[in-house]
């Protein structure tokens, strides 16, 4: 459980920061950068949902 929490504290802020930066500044990105950002958002949502499920189970 502890590695999951540490992973969330590292991954979520950086992913959210990058997403907000992309939405506000709209830099030109290659396809691979878009895929990586989308995968990061999906992992963030899945980790968050799993953590909520574990906590409130």
Number of C-alpha atoms within 10 A of each C-alpha: 7 7 8 13 13 10 12 17 11 11 16 18 12 13 19 15 11 15 16 12 12 15 10 9 8 10 9 9 10 8 9 9 11 13 12 11 17 14 13 19 18 13 16 19 13 12 18 16 12 12 16 11 10 10 8 6 6
